[in-house]
Amino acid sequence: MLGPPNQGSEVSDLVGRWPVLGWLVRPSLAELGTGPDAMARQQAPIDAEIGIIAATRSIDPCSAIC
């Protein structure tokens, strides 16, 4: 997995409340959020070893100057 929000994403909850953007992508945001309809809440635990890659820096050149 690559930096997953295993318990859902609070950013999805926030963006879902924005009138225009929330209207455009509301179903997807609901699945990624932290509410009871979120996909992360509906998944059964797995019995397997997994690895997670996470970082504190971006390689996006715009994030440093924008």
mmJSON file of the N, C-alpha and C atoms, coordinates in Angstrom:
{"data_MODEL":{"atom_site":{
"group_PDB":["ATOM","ATOM","ATOM","ATOM","ATOM","ATOM","ATOM","ATOM","ATOM","ATOM","ATOM","ATOM","ATOM","ATOM","ATOM","ATOM","ATOM","ATOM","ATOM","ATOM","ATOM","ATOM","ATOM","ATOM","ATOM","ATOM","ATOM","ATOM","ATOM","ATOM","ATOM","ATOM","ATOM","ATOM","ATOM","ATOM","ATOM","ATOM","ATOM","ATOM","ATOM","ATOM","ATOM","ATOM","ATOM","ATOM","ATOM","ATOM","ATOM","ATOM","ATOM","ATOM","ATOM","ATOM","ATOM","ATOM","ATOM","ATOM","ATOM","ATOM","ATOM","ATOM","ATOM","ATOM","ATOM","ATOM","ATOM","ATOM","ATOM","ATOM","ATOM","ATOM","ATOM","ATOM","ATOM","ATOM","ATOM","ATOM","ATOM","ATOM","ATOM","ATOM","ATOM","ATOM","ATOM","ATOM","ATOM","ATOM","ATOM","ATOM","ATOM","ATOM","ATOM","ATOM","ATOM","ATOM","ATOM","ATOM","ATOM","ATOM","ATOM","ATOM","ATOM","ATOM","ATOM","ATOM","ATOM","ATOM","ATOM","ATOM","ATOM","ATOM","ATOM","ATOM","ATOM","ATOM","ATOM","ATOM","ATOM","ATOM","ATOM","ATOM","ATOM","ATOM","ATOM","ATOM","ATOM","ATOM","ATOM","ATOM","ATOM","ATOM","ATOM","ATOM","ATOM","ATOM","ATOM","ATOM","ATOM","ATOM","ATOM","ATOM","ATOM","ATOM","ATOM","ATOM","ATOM","ATOM","ATOM","ATOM","ATOM","ATOM","ATOM","ATOM","ATOM","ATOM","ATOM","ATOM","ATOM","ATOM","ATOM","ATOM","ATOM","ATOM","ATOM","ATOM","ATOM","ATOM","ATOM","ATOM","ATOM","ATOM","ATOM","ATOM","ATOM","ATOM","ATOM","ATOM","ATOM","ATOM","ATOM","ATOM","ATOM","ATOM","ATOM","ATOM","ATOM","ATOM","ATOM","ATOM","ATOM","ATOM","ATOM","ATOM","ATOM","ATOM","ATOM","ATOM"],
"id":[1,2,3,4,5,6,7,8,9,10,11,12,13,14,15,16,17,18,19,20,21,22,23,24,25,26,27,28,29,30,31,32,33,34,35,36,37,38,39,40,41,42,43,44,45,46,47,48,49,50,51,52,53,54,55,56,57,58,59,60,61,62,63,64,65,66,67,68,69,70,71,72,73,74,75,76,77,78,79,80,81,82,83,84,85,86,87,88,89,90,91,92,93,94,95,96,97,98,99,100,101,102,103,104,105,106,107,108,109,110,111,112,113,114,115,116,117,118,119,120,121,122,123,124,125,126,127,128,129,130,131,132,133,134,135,136,137,138,139,140,141,142,143,144,145,146,147,148,149,150,151,152,153,154,155,156,157,158,159,160,161,162,163,164,165,166,167,168,169,170,171,172,173,174,175,176,177,178,179,180,181,182,183,184,185,186,187,188,189,190,191,192,193,194,195,196,197,198],
"type_symbol":["N","C","C","N","C","C","N","C","C","N","C","C","N","C","C","N","C","C","N","C","C","N","C","C","N","C","C","N","C","C","N","C","C","N","C","C","N","C","C","N","C","C","N","C","C","N","C","C","N","C","C","N","C","C","N","C","C","N","C","C","N","C","C","N","C","C","N","C","C","N","C","C","N","C","C","N","C","C","N","C","C","N","C","C","N","C","C","N","C","C","N","C","C","N","C","C","N","C","C","N","C","C","N","C","C","N","C","C","N","C","C","N","C","C","N","C","C","N","C","C","N","C","C","N","C","C","N","C","C","N","C","C","N","C","C","N","C","C","N","C","C","N","C","C","N","C","C","N","C","C","N","C","C","N","C","C","N","C","C","N","C","C","N","C","C","N","C","C","N","C","C","N","C","C","N","C","C","N","C","C","N","C","C","N","C","C","N","C","C","N","C","C","N","C","C","N","C","C"],
"label_atom_id":["N","CA","C","N","CA","C","N","CA","C","N","CA","C","N","CA","C","N","CA","C","N","CA","C","N","CA","C","N","CA","C","N","CA","C","N","CA","C","N","CA","C","N","CA","C","N","CA","C","N","CA","C","N","CA","C","N","CA","C","N","CA","C","N","CA","C","N","CA","C","N","CA","C","N","CA","C","N","CA","C","N","CA","C","N","CA","C","N","CA","C","N","CA","C","N","CA","C","N","CA","C","N","CA","C","N","CA","C","N","CA","C","N","CA","C","N","CA","C","N","CA","C","N","CA","C","N","CA","C","N","CA","C","N","CA","C","N","CA","C","N","CA","C","N","CA","C","N","CA","C","N","CA","C","N","CA","C","N","CA","C","N","CA","C","N","CA","C","N","CA","C","N","CA","C","N","CA","C","N","CA","C","N","CA","C","N","CA","C","N","CA","C","N","CA","C","N","CA","C","N","CA","C","N","CA","C","N","CA","C","N","CA","C","N","CA","C","N","CA","C","N","CA","C","N","CA","C","N","CA","C"],
"label_alt_id":[null,null,null,null,null,null,null,null,null,null,null,null,null,null,null,null,null,null,null,null,null,null,null,null,null,null,null,null,null,null,null,null,null,null,null,null,null,null,null,null,null,null,null,null,null,null,null,null,null,null,null,null,null,null,null,null,null,null,null,null,null,null,null,null,null,null,null,null,null,null,null,null,null,null,null,null,null,null,null,null,null,null,null,null,null,null,null,null,null,null,null,null,null,null,null,null,null,null,null,null,null,null,null,null,null,null,null,null,null,null,null,null,null,null,null,null,null,null,null,null,null,null,null,null,null,null,null,null,null,null,null,null,null,null,null,null,null,null,null,null,null,null,null,null,null,null,null,null,null,null,null,null,null,null,null,null,null,null,null,null,null,null,null,null,null,null,null,null,null,null,null,null,null,null,null,null,null,null,null,null,null,null,null,null,null,null,null,null,null,null,null,null,null,null,null,null,null,null],
"label_comp_id":["MET","MET","MET","LEU","LEU","LEU","GLY","GLY","GLY","PRO","PRO","PRO","PRO","PRO","PRO","ASN","ASN","ASN","GLN","GLN","GLN","GLY","GLY","GLY","SER","SER","SER","GLU","GLU","GLU","VAL","VAL","VAL","SER","SER","SER","ASP","ASP","ASP","LEU","LEU","LEU","VAL","VAL","VAL","GLY","GLY","GLY","ARG","ARG","ARG","TRP","TRP","TRP","PRO","PRO","PRO","VAL","VAL","VAL","LEU","LEU","LEU","GLY","GLY","GLY","TRP","TRP","TRP","LEU","LEU","LEU","VAL","VAL","VAL","ARG","ARG","ARG","PRO","PRO","PRO","SER","SER","SER","LEU","LEU","LEU","ALA","ALA","ALA","GLU","GLU","GLU","LEU","LEU","LEU","GLY","GLY","GLY","THR","THR","THR","GLY","GLY","GLY","PRO","PRO","PRO","ASP","ASP","ASP","ALA","ALA","ALA","MET","MET","MET","ALA","ALA","ALA","ARG","ARG","ARG","GLN","GLN","GLN","GLN","GLN","GLN","ALA","ALA","ALA","PRO","PRO","PRO","ILE","ILE","ILE","ASP","ASP","ASP","ALA","ALA","ALA","GLU","GLU","GLU","ILE","ILE","ILE","GLY","GLY","GLY","ILE","ILE","ILE","ILE","ILE","ILE","ALA","ALA","ALA","ALA","ALA","ALA","THR","THR","THR","ARG","ARG","ARG","SER","SER","SER","ILE","ILE","ILE","ASP","ASP","ASP","PRO","PRO","PRO","CYS","CYS","CYS","SER","SER","SER","ALA","ALA","ALA","ILE","ILE","ILE","CYS","CYS","CYS"],
"label_asym_id":["A","A","A","A","A","A","A","A","A","A","A","A","A","A","A","A","A","A","A","A","A","A","A","A","A","A","A","A","A","A","A","A","A","A","A","A","A","A","A","A","A","A","A","A","A","A","A","A","A","A","A","A","A","A","A","A","A","A","A","A","A","A","A","A","A","A","A","A","A","A","A","A","A","A","A","A","A","A","A","A","A","A","A","A","A","A","A","A","A","A","A","A","A","A","A","A","A","A","A","A","A","A","A","A","A","A","A","A","A","A","A","A","A","A","A","A","A","A","A","A","A","A","A","A","A","A","A","A","A","A","A","A","A","A","A","A","A","A","A","A","A","A","A","A","A","A","A","A","A","A","A","A","A","A","A","A","A","A","A","A","A","A","A","A","A","A","A","A","A","A","A","A","A","A","A","A","A","A","A","A","A","A","A","A","A","A","A","A","A","A","A","A","A","A","A","A","A","A"],
"label_entity_id":["1","1","1","1","1","1","1","1","1","1","1","1","1","1","1","1","1","1","1","1","1","1","1","1","1","1","1","1","1","1","1","1","1","1","1","1","1","1","1","1","1","1","1","1","1","1","1","1","1","1","1","1","1","1","1","1","1","1","1","1","1","1","1","1","1","1","1","1","1","1","1","1","1","1","1","1","1","1","1","1","1","1","1","1","1","1","1","1","1","1","1","1","1","1","1","1","1","1","1","1","1","1","1","1","1","1","1","1","1","1","1","1","1","1","1","1","1","1","1","1","1","1","1","1","1","1","1","1","1","1","1","1","1","1","1","1","1","1","1","1","1","1","1","1","1","1","1","1","1","1","1","1","1","1","1","1","1","1","1","1","1","1","1","1","1","1","1","1","1","1","1","1","1","1","1","1","1","1","1","1","1","1","1","1","1","1","1","1","1","1","1","1","1","1","1","1","1","1"],
"label_seq_id":[1,1,1,2,2,2,3,3,3,4,4,4,5,5,5,6,6,6,7,7,7,8,8,8,9,9,9,10,10,10,11,11,11,12,12,12,13,13,13,14,14,14,15,15,15,16,16,16,17,17,17,18,18,18,19,19,19,20,20,20,21,21,21,22,22,22,23,23,23,24,24,24,25,25,25,26,26,26,27,27,27,28,28,28,29,29,29,30,30,30,31,31,31,32,32,32,33,33,33,34,34,34,35,35,35,36,36,36,37,37,37,38,38,38,39,39,39,40,40,40,41,41,41,42,42,42,43,43,43,44,44,44,45,45,45,46,46,46,47,47,47,48,48,48,49,49,49,50,50,50,51,51,51,52,52,52,53,53,53,54,54,54,55,55,55,56,56,56,57,57,57,58,58,58,59,59,59,60,60,60,61,61,61,62,62,62,63,63,63,64,64,64,65,65,65,66,66,66],
"pdbx_PDB_ins_code":[null,null,null,null,null,null,null,null,null,null,null,null,null,null,null,null,null,null,null,null,null,null,null,null,null,null,null,null,null,null,null,null,null,null,null,null,null,null,null,null,null,null,null,null,null,null,null,null,null,null,null,null,null,null,null,null,null,null,null,null,null,null,null,null,null,null,null,null,null,null,null,null,null,null,null,null,null,null,null,null,null,null,null,null,null,null,null,null,null,null,null,null,null,null,null,null,null,null,null,null,null,null,null,null,null,null,null,null,null,null,null,null,null,null,null,null,null,null,null,null,null,null,null,null,null,null,null,null,null,null,null,null,null,null,null,null,null,null,null,null,null,null,null,null,null,null,null,null,null,null,null,null,null,null,null,null,null,null,null,null,null,null,null,null,null,null,null,null,null,null,null,null,null,null,null,null,null,null,null,null,null,null,null,null,null,null,null,null,null,null,null,null,null,null,null,null,null,null],
"Cartn_x":[0.854,0.0,0.894,0.413,1.204,0.508,0.884,0.315,-1.202,-1.804,-3.255,-3.913,-5.1,-5.872,-6.702,-6.105,-6.77,-8.04,-8.189,-9.403,-10.282,-10.081,-10.842,-10.091,-10.523,-9.844,-10.732,-10.244,-10.977,-11.041,-10.063,-10.088,-11.294,-11.596,-12.777,-14.055,-14.106,-15.271,-15.412,-14.299,-14.312,-14.706,-14.068,-14.334,-15.774,-16.294,-17.659,-18.69,-18.316,-19.24,-19.184,-18.2,-18.118,-19.211,-20.035,-21.196,-20.884,-20.033,-19.819,-18.989,-17.836,-16.965,-17.627,-18.276,-18.974,-20.057,-20.752,-21.802,-21.224,-20.063,-19.456,-18.936,-18.367,-17.693,-18.187,-19.39,-19.899,-19.868,-20.317,-20.278,-18.867,-17.896,-16.518,-15.992,-16.313,-15.838,-16.456,-17.71,-18.362,-17.659,-17.211,-16.5,-15.132,-14.507,-13.166,-13.18,-14.332,-14.437,-14.331,-14.747,-14.653,-16.014,-17.083,-18.434,-18.752,-19.961,-20.344,-20.436,-20.634,-20.701,-19.324,-18.296,-16.942,-16.475,-15.761,-15.251,-14.296,-13.507,-12.552,-13.264,-14.456,-15.216,-15.905,-16.089,-16.837,-15.943,-14.649,-13.725,-13.473,-13.431,-13.11,-11.596,-11.149,-9.706,-9.143,-7.893,-7.254,-6.14,-5.858,-4.786,-3.614,-2.889,-1.748,-0.777,0.466,1.458,1.402,1.417,1.4,2.477,2.834,3.794,3.192,3.571,3.056,4.241,4.199,5.217,4.604,5.226,4.732,5.931,5.662,6.752,6.291,7.244,6.935,7.232,7.793,8.125,7.504,7.184,6.586,7.64,7.48,8.357,7.698,6.517,5.789,6.494,7.041,7.77,6.888,5.617,4.722,4.459,4.496,4.176,5.188,6.387,7.404,7.241,6.627,6.539,5.11,4.137,2.739,2.046],
"Cartn_y":[-1.17,0.0,1.225,2.292,3.504,4.64,4.867,5.942,5.892,4.748,4.637,5.271,5.82,6.247,5.057,4.174,2.928,3.115,4.225,4.479,5.519,5.736,6.746,8.073,8.977,10.253,11.399,12.144,13.305,14.407,14.448,15.426,15.157,13.897,13.559,14.044,13.917,14.417,15.925,16.63,18.089,18.537,17.969,18.361,18.003,16.926,16.522,17.542,18.41,19.458,20.716,20.83,21.988,21.856,22.867,22.725,22.232,22.89,22.526,21.254,21.222,20.049,18.824,19.009,17.902,17.339,18.189,17.739,16.901,17.305,16.6,15.21,15.061,13.805,13.19,13.538,13.076,11.555,10.726,9.274,8.752,9.215,8.765,9.244,10.474,11.004,10.262,9.867,9.123,7.779,7.148,5.873,6.043,7.191,7.436,8.075,8.52,9.257,8.382,8.95,8.259,7.813,8.071,7.73,6.25,5.88,4.463,3.877,4.709,4.22,4.108,4.472,4.474,3.049,2.901,1.602,1.025,1.863,1.389,0.757,1.219,0.673,-0.648,-0.936,-2.113,-3.3,-3.111,-4.183,-5.11,-6.391,-7.376,-7.421,-7.726,-7.861,-9.008,-8.872,-9.931,-10.574,-11.795,-12.518,-12.63,-11.525,-11.491,-10.417,-10.593,-9.568,-8.517,-7.264,-6.17,-5.167,-4.343,-3.276,-1.952,-0.894,0.438,1.364,2.114,3.111,4.471,5.258,6.602,7.55,8.819,9.796,11.12,11.983,13.306,14.397,14.028,15.009,14.596,15.598,15.341,15.514,14.782,14.992,15.901,16.412,17.333,18.691,19.153,20.426,21.623,21.531,22.646,22.8,21.703,21.794,22.637,22.763,23.566,25.055,25.417,26.842,27.361,26.487,26.927,27.157],
"Cartn_z":[0.0,0.0,0.0,-0.545,-0.656,0.088,1.337,2.146,2.264,2.618,2.617,3.846,3.676,4.85,5.341,6.121,6.506,7.317,7.969,8.742,8.062,6.779,6.055,6.047,5.201,5.051,5.54,6.516,7.017,5.968,5.067,3.976,3.08,2.821,2.024,2.704,4.016,4.76,4.586,4.681,4.566,3.164,2.154,0.76,0.37,0.925,0.629,1.066,1.991,2.459,1.613,0.725,-0.162,-1.222,-1.423,-2.3,-3.71,-4.455,-5.854,-5.986,-5.369,-5.494,-4.869,-3.732,-3.102,-4.004,-4.754,-5.66,-6.802,-7.286,-8.417,-8.059,-6.889,-6.55,-5.236,-4.804,-3.516,-3.336,-4.289,-4.038,-3.759,-4.508,-4.298,-2.953,-2.603,-1.328,-0.159,-0.272,0.803,1.03,-0.046,0.089,0.733,0.522,1.058,2.436,2.903,4.155,5.392,6.521,7.807,8.33,7.595,8.042,7.93,8.339,8.317,6.909,5.89,4.506,3.859,4.572,4.015,3.73,2.636,2.224,3.276,3.912,4.92,6.108,6.423,7.554,7.205,5.931,5.511,5.168,5.167,4.796,5.981,5.712,6.742,6.938,8.142,8.359,7.519,7.107,6.325,7.138,6.829,7.506,6.544,6.41,5.502,5.967,5.602,5.896,4.8,5.198,4.228,4.603,3.666,3.909,3.482,4.164,3.848,3.628,2.528,2.237,2.49,3.335,3.632,3.656,3.44,3.408,3.994,4.254,4.767,3.758,2.621,1.58,0.262,-0.539,-1.845,-2.935,-4.021,-5.18,-6.196,-5.85,-6.716,-6.693,-7.836,-7.842,-7.491,-7.766,-7.473,-5.979,-5.226,-3.8,-3.036,-3.537,-2.851,-3.116,-4.247,-4.586,-4.704,-4.805,-4.982,-3.665],
"occupancy":[1.0,1.0,1.0,1.0,1.0,1.0,1.0,1.0,1.0,1.0,1.0,1.0,1.0,1.0,1.0,1.0,1.0,1.0,1.0,1.0,1.0,1.0,1.0,1.0,1.0,1.0,1.0,1.0,1.0,1.0,1.0,1.0,1.0,1.0,1.0,1.0,1.0,1.0,1.0,1.0,1.0,1.0,1.0,1.0,1.0,1.0,1.0,1.0,1.0,1.0,1.0,1.0,1.0,1.0,1.0,1.0,1.0,1.0,1.0,1.0,1.0,1.0,1.0,1.0,1.0,1.0,1.0,1.0,1.0,1.0,1.0,1.0,1.0,1.0,1.0,1.0,1.0,1.0,1.0,1.0,1.0,1.0,1.0,1.0,1.0,1.0,1.0,1.0,1.0,1.0,1.0,1.0,1.0,1.0,1.0,1.0,1.0,1.0,1.0,1.0,1.0,1.0,1.0,1.0,1.0,1.0,1.0,1.0,1.0,1.0,1.0,1.0,1.0,1.0,1.0,1.0,1.0,1.0,1.0,1.0,1.0,1.0,1.0,1.0,1.0,1.0,1.0,1.0,1.0,1.0,1.0,1.0,1.0,1.0,1.0,1.0,1.0,1.0,1.0,1.0,1.0,1.0,1.0,1.0,1.0,1.0,1.0,1.0,1.0,1.0,1.0,1.0,1.0,1.0,1.0,1.0,1.0,1.0,1.0,1.0,1.0,1.0,1.0,1.0,1.0,1.0,1.0,1.0,1.0,1.0,1.0,1.0,1.0,1.0,1.0,1.0,1.0,1.0,1.0,1.0,1.0,1.0,1.0,1.0,1.0,1.0,1.0,1.0,1.0,1.0,1.0,1.0,1.0,1.0,1.0,1.0,1.0,1.0],
"B_iso_or_equiv":[0.0,0.0,0.0,0.0,0.0,0.0,0.0,0.0,0.0,0.0,0.0,0.0,0.0,0.0,0.0,0.0,0.0,0.0,0.0,0.0,0.0,0.0,0.0,0.0,0.0,0.0,0.0,0.0,0.0,0.0,0.0,0.0,0.0,0.0,0.0,0.0,0.0,0.0,0.0,0.0,0.0,0.0,0.0,0.0,0.0,0.0,0.0,0.0,0.0,0.0,0.0,0.0,0.0,0.0,0.0,0.0,0.0,0.0,0.0,0.0,0.0,0.0,0.0,0.0,0.0,0.0,0.0,0.0,0.0,0.0,0.0,0.0,0.0,0.0,0.0,0.0,0.0,0.0,0.0,0.0,0.0,0.0,0.0,0.0,0.0,0.0,0.0,0.0,0.0,0.0,0.0,0.0,0.0,0.0,0.0,0.0,0.0,0.0,0.0,0.0,0.0,0.0,0.0,0.0,0.0,0.0,0.0,0.0,0.0,0.0,0.0,0.0,0.0,0.0,0.0,0.0,0.0,0.0,0.0,0.0,0.0,0.0,0.0,0.0,0.0,0.0,0.0,0.0,0.0,0.0,0.0,0.0,0.0,0.0,0.0,0.0,0.0,0.0,0.0,0.0,0.0,0.0,0.0,0.0,0.0,0.0,0.0,0.0,0.0,0.0,0.0,0.0,0.0,0.0,0.0,0.0,0.0,0.0,0.0,0.0,0.0,0.0,0.0,0.0,0.0,0.0,0.0,0.0,0.0,0.0,0.0,0.0,0.0,0.0,0.0,0.0,0.0,0.0,0.0,0.0,0.0,0.0,0.0,0.0,0.0,0.0,0.0,0.0,0.0,0.0,0.0,0.0,0.0,0.0,0.0,0.0,0.0,0.0],
"pdbx_formal_charge":[null,null,null,null,null,null,null,null,null,null,null,null,null,null,null,null,null,null,null,null,null,null,null,null,null,null,null,null,null,null,null,null,null,null,null,null,null,null,null,null,null,null,null,null,null,null,null,null,null,null,null,null,null,null,null,null,null,null,null,null,null,null,null,null,null,null,null,null,null,null,null,null,null,null,null,null,null,null,null,null,null,null,null,null,null,null,null,null,null,null,null,null,null,null,null,null,null,null,null,null,null,null,null,null,null,null,null,null,null,null,null,null,null,null,null,null,null,null,null,null,null,null,null,null,null,null,null,null,null,null,null,null,null,null,null,null,null,null,null,null,null,null,null,null,null,null,null,null,null,null,null,null,null,null,null,null,null,null,null,null,null,null,null,null,null,null,null,null,null,null,null,null,null,null,null,null,null,null,null,null,null,null,null,null,null,null,null,null,null,null,null,null,null,null,null,null,null,null],
"auth_seq_id":[1,1,1,2,2,2,3,3,3,4,4,4,5,5,5,6,6,6,7,7,7,8,8,8,9,9,9,10,10,10,11,11,11,12,12,12,13,13,13,14,14,14,15,15,15,16,16,16,17,17,17,18,18,18,19,19,19,20,20,20,21,21,21,22,22,22,23,23,23,24,24,24,25,25,25,26,26,26,27,27,27,28,28,28,29,29,29,30,30,30,31,31,31,32,32,32,33,33,33,34,34,34,35,35,35,36,36,36,37,37,37,38,38,38,39,39,39,40,40,40,41,41,41,42,42,42,43,43,43,44,44,44,45,45,45,46,46,46,47,47,47,48,48,48,49,49,49,50,50,50,51,51,51,52,52,52,53,53,53,54,54,54,55,55,55,56,56,56,57,57,57,58,58,58,59,59,59,60,60,60,61,61,61,62,62,62,63,63,63,64,64,64,65,65,65,66,66,66],
"auth_comp_id":["MET","MET","MET","LEU","LEU","LEU","GLY","GLY","GLY","PRO","PRO","PRO","PRO","PRO","PRO","ASN","ASN","ASN","GLN","GLN","GLN","GLY","GLY","GLY","SER","SER","SER","GLU","GLU","GLU","VAL","VAL","VAL","SER","SER","SER","ASP","ASP","ASP","LEU","LEU","LEU","VAL","VAL","VAL","GLY","GLY","GLY","ARG","ARG","ARG","TRP","TRP","TRP","PRO","PRO","PRO","VAL","VAL","VAL","LEU","LEU","LEU","GLY","GLY","GLY","TRP","TRP","TRP","LEU","LEU","LEU","VAL","VAL","VAL","ARG","ARG","ARG","PRO","PRO","PRO","SER","SER","SER","LEU","LEU","LEU","ALA","ALA","ALA","GLU","GLU","GLU","LEU","LEU","LEU","GLY","GLY","GLY","THR","THR","THR","GLY","GLY","GLY","PRO","PRO","PRO","ASP","ASP","ASP","ALA","ALA","ALA","MET","MET","MET","ALA","ALA","ALA","ARG","ARG","ARG","GLN","GLN","GLN","GLN","GLN","GLN","ALA","ALA","ALA","PRO","PRO","PRO","ILE","ILE","ILE","ASP","ASP","ASP","ALA","ALA","ALA","GLU","GLU","GLU","ILE","ILE","ILE","GLY","GLY","GLY","ILE","ILE","ILE","ILE","ILE","ILE","ALA","ALA","ALA","ALA","ALA","ALA","THR","THR","THR","ARG","ARG","ARG","SER","SER","SER","ILE","ILE","ILE","ASP","ASP","ASP","PRO","PRO","PRO","CYS","CYS","CYS","SER","SER","SER","ALA","ALA","ALA","ILE","ILE","ILE","CYS","CYS","CYS"],
"auth_asym_id":["A","A","A","A","A","A","A","A","A","A","A","A","A","A","A","A","A","A","A","A","A","A","A","A","A","A","A","A","A","A","A","A","A","A","A","A","A","A","A","A","A","A","A","A","A","A","A","A","A","A","A","A","A","A","A","A","A","A","A","A","A","A","A","A","A","A","A","A","A","A","A","A","A","A","A","A","A","A","A","A","A","A","A","A","A","A","A","A","A","A","A","A","A","A","A","A","A","A","A","A","A","A","A","A","A","A","A","A","A","A","A","A","A","A","A","A","A","A","A","A","A","A","A","A","A","A","A","A","A","A","A","A","A","A","A","A","A","A","A","A","A","A","A","A","A","A","A","A","A","A","A","A","A","A","A","A","A","A","A","A","A","A","A","A","A","A","A","A","A","A","A","A","A","A","A","A","A","A","A","A","A","A","A","A","A","A","A","A","A","A","A","A","A","A","A","A","A","A"],
"auth_atom_id":["N","CA","C","N","CA","C","N","CA","C","N","CA","C","N","CA","C","N","CA","C","N","CA","C","N","CA","C","N","CA","C","N","CA","C","N","CA","C","N","CA","C","N","CA","C","N","CA","C","N","CA","C","N","CA","C","N","CA","C","N","CA","C","N","CA","C","N","CA","C","N","CA","C","N","CA","C","N","CA","C","N","CA","C","N","CA","C","N","CA","C","N","CA","C","N","CA","C","N","CA","C","N","CA","C","N","CA","C","N","CA","C","N","CA","C","N","CA","C","N","CA","C","N","CA","C","N","CA","C","N","CA","C","N","CA","C","N","CA","C","N","CA","C","N","CA","C","N","CA","C","N","CA","C","N","CA","C","N","CA","C","N","CA","C","N","CA","C","N","CA","C","N","CA","C","N","CA","C","N","CA","C","N","CA","C","N","CA","C","N","CA","C","N","CA","C","N","CA","C","N","CA","C","N","CA","C","N","CA","C","N","CA","C","N","CA","C","N","CA","C","N","CA","C","N","CA","C","N","CA","C"],
"pdbx_PDB_model_num":[1,1,1,1,1,1,1,1,1,1,1,1,1,1,1,1,1,1,1,1,1,1,1,1,1,1,1,1,1,1,1,1,1,1,1,1,1,1,1,1,1,1,1,1,1,1,1,1,1,1,1,1,1,1,1,1,1,1,1,1,1,1,1,1,1,1,1,1,1,1,1,1,1,1,1,1,1,1,1,1,1,1,1,1,1,1,1,1,1,1,1,1,1,1,1,1,1,1,1,1,1,1,1,1,1,1,1,1,1,1,1,1,1,1,1,1,1,1,1,1,1,1,1,1,1,1,1,1,1,1,1,1,1,1,1,1,1,1,1,1,1,1,1,1,1,1,1,1,1,1,1,1,1,1,1,1,1,1,1,1,1,1,1,1,1,1,1,1,1,1,1,1,1,1,1,1,1,1,1,1,1,1,1,1,1,1,1,1,1,1,1,1,1,1,1,1,1,1]
}}}
